[in-house]
Amino acid sequence: MTLSALTAISPLEGRYQEKMHDLRPTFSEYGLMRFRLIVEIRWLQTLASHAHLLELPPLSTKANALLENIIDHFSEQDAARIKHIESVINHDVKAVEYFIKERIEGNTELAAVSEFIHFGCTSEDINNLAYALTLLTARKQHILPALDELLDILKRLAHEYADKPMLSRTHGQPATPTTVGKEMANMVARLHRQQEQIITAQMLGKLNGASGNYNAMVIAYPDMDWQQLSRNFVCELGLIWNPYTTQIEPHDYIAEFFSILIRINTMLIDFNRDMWGYISLGYFQQKSVAHEVGSSTMPHKINPIDFENAEGNLGIANALLEHMVTKLPISRWQRDLSDSTVLRNMGVAISHAILAYQSTCRGLSKLSLNEETVAADLDNHWEVLGEAVQTVMRRYGIEQPYEKLKTFTRGQKITEELLHQFITKLALEDKVKQELLKLTPGSYIGYAADLAKRI
């Protein structure tokens, strides 16, 4: 079978392949090769700019332009060439080095210093920086924009529905009312806090040789300050320098970054399940899409498929991310290869998460509030005002207010009429009684509307 969307094993490149278009340049093997290429070329340029390396004079404008052209015009054909080289030598990082040497063969200046490509490096010097650049790009181009879109929609709904009262359900039971907008605002606040941590999460990198001690660099040029050069190089890539590593950067920062994503995804599983429940209660109506089928046998159905799709993809993402969080910081002695396959699946995990963020946005965009249903549910549960009445009774010194309301309301159907009869008999001033009699489940919302409008 030839590879296509229909024969792909992964749904990412099968069912969802059209949605992967923008993610491929970052998360594909092509993307990893390109980031490796960038690191190799930038390292050569950095070495050439250092006065102590007499055997590697400063590169001319023409030579630098050629190197920049290799980066800027890196193509799928170039990636295929690297893959072919790898098939011969059976080493993916070395294949990038050999590819660069091929591309500079026609330039006498660069060909003469070609052995300074990958100088002093182990493969992990290139790999750790390439993966850090992958995450740096993913955060900027994919994760944060997807979260921004979701937060914008949630904020709009928080403001739009700020004043729309809604029955709460604690433990699944009717409880003190809130507003629809306040529920949206709660999720905005939670997500925003995690987004701030995503923004400030550090991306680390190292370039210090086969066991983290610069051994090969020091033996070749003992008078150079390789640690300072390494620090400058890593920082110029936009990363934080890690001075203490074995052969590999220990991946602790990746575990930290993915832990934030896991929390975001867990919050959204919670939110998607709640939205599913509110649709089931009839609080929200879903827009009908022409020609769309909800059920193969029940023509009336409009299923909450976007929220269900999001929940499923969030679960897959978290399963992968949780494995990475617990596995990646572990390496036998100075290095083992068990992290390699895991790291290659970073894009799979993040792609499933981004699919879920998009599905959540799509689901929210199809909703309209069924105000009559929400209001009717409130009006059917006057017992939730028991909290208000017993709290006012406490203020004015009536004995056992909680116990009296418990006896009156618990396990019984409380109507407006019954509640008003109870209030009328209380030993309270008429002014206080009138305030309580004006209270309805729909008006008993505290600061909910203000909180929603402020988000």
Disulfide bonds with the S-S distance in Angstrom:
none
